[in-house]
Amino acid sequence: MSPGDFIPLRFLSPGDFIPLLEEMNLSYKVDRYVIQEVAQGLRGRIDKGEKLVPVSINLSRADFQMMDPLTELNQAIHNFRQAGYEVWMDDFGSGYSFLNYLKNFEFDEIKLDMIFMKDFDEASKKILTACVKMAKDLGIHTLAEGVETKQKLDFLQSIGCERIQGFYYSKPLPTGEFAKLVAEKGIEIENWQQSKFYQCVGLVDLASDKPTCLALDDGSHFRLLYVNEEFQKEVKRAPAVFKQIVNEWNKPESEIAKRLQAFAKKVDQGEASYFDFKQTEQYLRLSAQQIARHENYQMLLINASDITVQYLK
């Protein structure tokens, strides 16, 4: 090969070089470089007036190896969070990400290891479901790594996993190509207020045995975002009632839409929690609770545990 020959670039997995750098005690230099590059990239987007996409920066154990593994590392994590940064635990469920880390350190989010996606059997599904539920109980957000198929995506959504990472959406991309992809697909980038809004929603346990759904109300329209299996069973018990509500709740001239908007306004003001609907031979009661509020819209958790569907005599 001559000096002028072109060498094509290829994707290099971190697993190909990080272990060697850690063995040679050089990984901190890579981490420092990555932090500088990310900071410069974000500063550039700010200067151009572009919206920011949150960027995660990995810090390895080697970065803290000169510290006491409990006291000083815990203080470092606390300092990061106090300064407004989120601290995530990577590869939860394998390697060094033990359960007692959740007890000893403060984390905002755990990234569920991709090993559960590779061996996507019933045992993995049960473990993932338990991990997501446990995280919500602890007030910790969840992200699943290695998601490559619609089947895996649907399952993770059904158990309430908040963030998805994997080839189902895209392979890893350079910054410029990522920005192009977002623009081509018309993906809306959340601002920090919207992010906080959805984080509040994300801590709600949706993998429940209660019939539950999530509806976004902007003051004039409703958008159904999530329906769990138990709620779907209730829909099957009274399909005509639910179909009429969903078909008409965004038609301003509809009586149902008027009543639902009036009800949602009362929920927003803390004045009501139940909505009663009567059809020819059926009676339906829904309970609603506001779980997040942002400017002109609210997220409603609609619970069907108090639903009564009766055939009136």
HUFEN-V50139 format. One record per backbone hydrogen bond with DSSP energy under -1.0 kcal/mol. NH is the residue of the N-H (numbers start at 1). CO is the residue of the C=O. E is the energy in kcal/mol with one decimal. If there is no record, write none. Layout:
NH_CO_E ; NH_CO_E
This chain:
5_2_-1.8 ; 16_13_-2.4 ; 17_14_-1.2 ; 18_14_-3.0 ; 21_17_-2.1 ; 22_18_-2.7 ; 23_19_-2.3 ; 24_20_-2.0 ; 25_22_-1.1 ; 26_21_-3.3 ; 29_26_-1.3 ; 31_27_-2.4 ; 32_28_-2.3 ; 33_29_-2.1 ; 34_30_-2.7 ; 35_31_-2.4 ; 36_32_-2.1 ; 37_33_-2.4 ; 38_34_-2.8 ; 39_35_-2.5 ; 40_36_-2.3 ; 41_37_-2.3 ; 42_38_-2.6 ; 43_39_-2.4 ; 44_40_-2.1 ; 45_41_-1.7 ; 46_42_-2.3 ; 47_43_-2.4 ; 48_44_-1.4 ; 49_46_-1.4 ; 50_45_-2.7 ; 63_60_-1.2 ; 64_61_-1.6 ; 67_64_-2.6 ; 73_68_-1.5 ; 74_70_-1.9 ; 75_71_-1.9 ; 76_72_-2.4 ; 77_73_-2.6 ; 78_74_-2.3 ; 79_75_-2.5 ; 80_76_-2.2 ; 81_77_-2.2 ; 82_78_-2.6 ; 83_79_-1.7 ; 84_81_-1.3 ; 85_80_-2.3 ; 89_109_-2.5 ; 92_111_-3.0 ; 93_97_-1.1 ; 94_91_-1.5 ; 97_94_-2.0 ; 98_96_-2.0 ; 101_98_-1.3 ; 102_99_-1.5 ; 104_100_-2.0 ; 105_101_-2.3 ; 108_87_-3.2 ; 109_87_-1.2 ; 110_141_-2.4 ; 111_89_-3.0 ; 112_143_-3.4 ; 113_92_-2.5 ; 116_113_-1.6 ; 118_114_-1.8 ; 119_115_-2.1 ; 121_119_-2.2 ; 125_121_-2.1 ; 126_122_-2.1 ; 127_123_-2.2 ; 128_124_-2.8 ; 129_125_-2.4 ; 130_126_-2.2 ; 131_127_-2.6 ; 132_128_-2.6 ; 133_129_-2.2 ; 134_130_-2.6 ; 135_131_-2.6 ; 136_132_-2.2 ; 137_133_-2.2 ; 138_134_-1.5 ; 139_136_-1.2 ; 140_135_-3.2 ; 141_108_-2.7 ; 143_110_-2.0 ; 144_163_-2.2 ; 145_112_-1.9 ; 147_165_-2.1 ; 153_149_-2.0 ; 154_150_-2.9 ; 155_151_-1.8 ; 156_152_-2.4 ; 157_153_-2.3 ; 158_154_-1.9 ; 159_155_-1.3 ; 161_156_-2.5 ; 163_142_-1.6 ; 165_144_-2.3 ; 168_147_-2.4 ; 169_166_-1.4 ; 170_166_-1.7 ; 178_174_-2.5 ; 179_175_-2.3 ; 180_176_-1.8 ; 181_177_-2.4 ; 182_178_-2.5 ; 183_179_-2.0 ; 184_180_-2.6 ; 185_181_-2.2 ; 187_182_-2.2 ; 195_191_-2.4 ; 196_192_-2.1 ; 197_193_-2.0 ; 198_194_-2.5 ; 199_195_-1.8 ; 200_196_-1.7 ; 201_197_-1.5 ; 202_198_-2.4 ; 204_201_-1.9 ; 208_206_-2.3 ; 213_302_-2.1 ; 214_226_-2.3 ; 215_300_-2.3 ; 216_223_-2.9 ; 217_298_-2.8 ; 218_221_-2.0 ; 223_216_-1.9 ; 225_214_-2.4 ; 226_214_-1.3 ; 228_212_-2.5 ; 232_228_-1.9 ; 233_229_-1.6 ; 234_230_-1.5 ; 235_231_-2.1 ; 236_232_-1.8 ; 237_233_-1.2 ; 238_234_-1.3 ; 242_238_-1.8 ; 243_239_-2.5 ; 244_240_-1.9 ; 245_241_-2.0 ; 246_242_-2.7 ; 247_243_-2.3 ; 248_244_-1.5 ; 249_245_-1.8 ; 251_248_-1.8 ; 254_251_-2.3 ; 258_254_-1.9 ; 259_255_-2.4 ; 260_256_-2.8 ; 261_257_-2.4 ; 262_258_-2.1 ; 263_259_-2.3 ; 264_260_-2.9 ; 265_261_-2.1 ; 266_262_-1.6 ; 267_263_-2.2 ; 268_264_-2.3 ; 269_265_-1.5 ; 270_267_-1.2 ; 271_266_-3.4 ; 275_286_-2.7 ; 277_284_-3.0 ; 279_282_-3.0 ; 284_277_-3.0 ; 286_275_-2.5 ; 287_303_-2.0 ; 288_273_-2.5 ; 289_301_-1.5 ; 291_299_-2.4 ; 294_297_-2.7 ; 297_294_-2.7 ; 298_217_-2.6 ; 299_292_-2.4 ; 300_215_-3.0 ; 301_289_-3.2 ; 302_213_-2.6 ; 303_287_-2.7 ; 304_211_-3.9 ; 307_304_-1.7 ; 312_281_-1.4
